[in-house]
């Protein structure tokens, strides 16, 4: 393996994290990193003063270009658009010190969905500053803007998504017990238990991508959400199984039907009740997760 390949592979995980958080899609992130590799292969590497900065810059610019094109397609997406499930922590459960620092202030799945509202440049500025801890001088170089303009981009992005930041810390054991109770109730169709763990004003956002049934708008109300989970259990009986996992400090519920992956659901709580669920059901977006888990997909209409 050449020195150029070894150098690129050393930086590849960081580049993939940037591209995924820019695009919300592992497939598109991999395409961006591959394009970055091609540019790296053709570059005059001896003339680069800072290799990592150059690679981050190229990856970010390519991600911005791809996101502009993706936004046009997503305008015609059927129903709510949600990101693909995060695979990073499955592939790398023991992060390097650098990765651990990045994860300590990483974005939640819910916030990643909210970032769709930002312009590509604002999204890049926000992520580079608040997740990847880049200085404004470097962000300005990447985006081709002044530092003052980049500060404004980050400020406006923070203001727009301030209500979507991580909820206040709650007792981990109490939260785990709550989510285990939800997983048990969602597996057995215990309507009373489902209602007891869902906030009265809870909301569920689902992404079926037009491939499977989902809601075009968020489903509001704990009782209505409980009825939805009950209906699934009544339909499939003991063929339904739910399990929870803590992935990158985010709770995820995986629902299986006939031991095949049917959905990945990200759960938010206030410590006492579940307040929001993001349910990814689009089989195209679940394919990589199913493969990583060694499971087949369950595609239910």
C-alpha positions, 0 to 999 in steps of 0.5 A, spaced: 500 500 500 502 506 497 504 512 502 498 516 499 493 511 500 495 510 507 495 517 508 488 517 505 485 511 509 488 515 516 483 521 514 478 517 511 473 516 518 473 523 519 471 525 512 466 520 512 463 523 518 463 530 515 460 527 509 454 523 512 452 529 517 452 533 511 448 529 507 444 524 512 446 518 507 451 513 507 451 511 500 452 519 498 457 520 503 461 514 500 461 517 493 463 524 496 469 520 500 471 516 493 471 523 489 475 526 494 480 520 493 480 521 486 482 529 487 487 526 492 490 521 487 491 527 482 493 532 487 500 535 487 501 532 494 508 535 495 505 542 495 500 541 500 501 545 507 496 541 511 494 535 508 488 534 513 485 541 512 486 540 504 482 533 505 476 536 509 476 542 505 475 538 498 470 533 502 466 539 505 465 542 498 463 536 494 458 535 500 455 542 499 455 541 491 451 534 492 447 537 497 444 542 493 442 537 488 439 532 493 435 538 496 432 538 489 430 531 489 428 531 496 423 536 495 419 531 491 420 525 496 414 522 498 412 523 506 417 526 511 425 525 509 429 522 515 437 520 515 439 513 514 441 510 521 448 512 524 452 506 522 459 509 525 458 506 532 457 499 530 463 499 525 467 503 531 465 501 538 472 503 541 473 510 538 480 514 537 481 520 542 479 524 536 473 521 535 471 521 542 472 528 542 467 529 536 462 524 539 462 528 545 458 534 542 455 530 536 448 531 533 443 527 535 439 523 529 433 528 530 438 534 530 440 531 523 433 531 520 432 538 522 439 540 519 435 539 512 432 546 513 439 549 513 442 552 506 448 547 504 453 552 506 450 554 513 449 546 515 457 546 513 459 552 517 455 549 523 457 542 523 465 544 522 464 549 528 460 545 533 461 538 531 468 538 528 471 544 532 474 547 526 476 554 527 473 560 523 479 561 519 479 554 517 471 555 515 472 561 512 477 558 507 473 552 506 467 556 504 471 561 501 467 567 505 470 571 510 470 569 518 465 574 519 460 571 514 462 564 517 460 567 524 454 569 522 452 563 518 453 559 525 450 564 529 444 564 524 444 556 524 444 555 532 438 560 532 434 556 527 435 550 531 436 552 538 429 548 540 432 542 537 438 541 541 439 535 546 434 535 551 436 536 559 440 530 562 436 525 565 438 519 570 441 514 565 438 508 569 431 511 569 431 513 562 433 505 560 428 503 564 423 507 561 425 505 554 425 498 556 418 498 558 416 501 552 420 496 548 416 491 552 410 494 551 411 495 543 413 488 542 406 485 546 401 490 544 400 492 551 396 498 550 396 501 557 403 500 558 404 504 551 400 510 554 403 510 560 410 511 557 408 516 552 407 523 553 400 526 552 403 531 546 408 526 544 410 526 536 412 520 531 415 522 525 416 516 520 419 515 513 417 510 508 420 513 502 413 511 498 416 504 499 412 502 505 406 505 509 408 512 513 405 518 515 406 524 510 405 529 517 407 527 524 403 523 528 401 527 534 399 525 541 401 519 546 394 515 545 394 515 537 401 513 537 400 507 542 394 505 538 399 505 532 403 500 536 398 496 538 395 495 531 402 493 529 402 487 534 395 485 533 396 484 526 403 480 527 402 478 534 408 474 537 412 475 530 413 482 533 420 483 537 423 490 539 430 491 542 433 498 544 440 499 544 445 505 546 448 508 539 453 514 540 449 516 546 442 516 542 437 511 544 435 506 538 429 501 538 430 496 533 423 493 531 423 486 528 418 482 524 419 474 523 426 476 526 427 481 520 429 488 521 422 492 520 424 499 522 430 503 526 426 508 531 430 514 535 427 515 541 427 522 545 425 522 553 424 528 558 426 522 563 419 521 565 416 520 558 417 518 551 416 525 547 418 524 540 420 518 536 423 518 529 421 512 525 426 510 519 422 504 515 424 506 508 427 499 506 433 503 502 435 507 508 435 500 512 439 496 508 446 498 510 444 497 517 440 490 516 447 488 513 451 490 519 446 487 523 447 480 519 439 481 518 434 480 512 429 486 511 422 486 513 418 490 507 411 491 510 406 495 506 
